[in-house]
């Protein structure tokens, strides 16, 4: 099956620093990648949809200047949490699809961000 | 807003028993999917059922879809301790630029 690699799996940073999370599709070309945020024992909240070579589409209430998304190639999308604060601590998960029609999504293993 | 709503929120059963989880949604869908998530991990796709399908099987999994009631059920037969996880339904709405919307999830505990 298709594999999506997400890195780092855990990161701890100081308040005010920026953190970059990478999401890679290892064995397929991901035309679209999605970034989710998940709070403990809660559902996944879609943050943004990332299309290769174009600007990401952010969901309502998600600050685009706070959560920078870059989808520079068909196999890599990055999420940068800028000037992180403790309230940004969360589990961030990316997913990828190879087609535009919404079929099966392939998920990364998630990144646990802790901001001190 | 949340599209899928799973029921129950938590389910505890004995190994060998069947587990039934339900999902209701509000708008028209293209397909409905079920995912599994082990604690602290990413999601794994289990099964997809299209809006024109009523039932689908995959191993010990059986999914039904009733578009008139806007509901779906996931049945895991002969449960195992390793089935312990959170299960999410996700709906793909109709129309262009469709995206998946996830429910809040069901926590399934299978006691050995």
Boltz contact constraints between the chains, C-beta under 6 A:
constraints:
  - contact:
      token1: [A, 43]
      token2: [B, 102]
      max_distance: 6.0
  - contact:
      token1: [A, 43]
      token2: [B, 104]
      max_distance: 6.0
  - contact:
      token1: [A, 43]
      token2: [B, 105]
      max_distance: 6.0
  - contact:
      token1: [A, 44]
      token2: [B, 102]
      max_distance: 6.0
  - contact:
      token1: [A, 93]
      token2: [B, 42]
      max_distance: 6.0
  - contact:
      token1: [A, 102]
      token2: [B, 92]
      max_distance: 6.0
  - contact:
      token1: [A, 102]
      token2: [B, 98]
      max_distance: 6.0
  - contact:
      token1: [A, 104]
      token2: [B, 45]
      max_distance: 6.0
  - contact:
      token1: [A, 104]
      token2: [B, 48]
      max_distance: 6.0
  - contact:
      token1: [A, 107]
      token2: [B, 42]
      max_distance: 6.0
  - contact:
      token1: [A, 107]
      token2: [B, 43]
      max_distance: 6.0
  - contact:
      token1: [A, 108]
      token2: [B, 42]
      max_distance: 6.0
  - contact:
      token1: [A, 109]
      token2: [B, 41]
      max_distance: 6.0
  - contact:
      token1: [A, 109]
      token2: [B, 42]
      max_distance: 6.0
  - contact:
      token1: [A, 110]
      token2: [B, 42]
      max_distance: 6.0
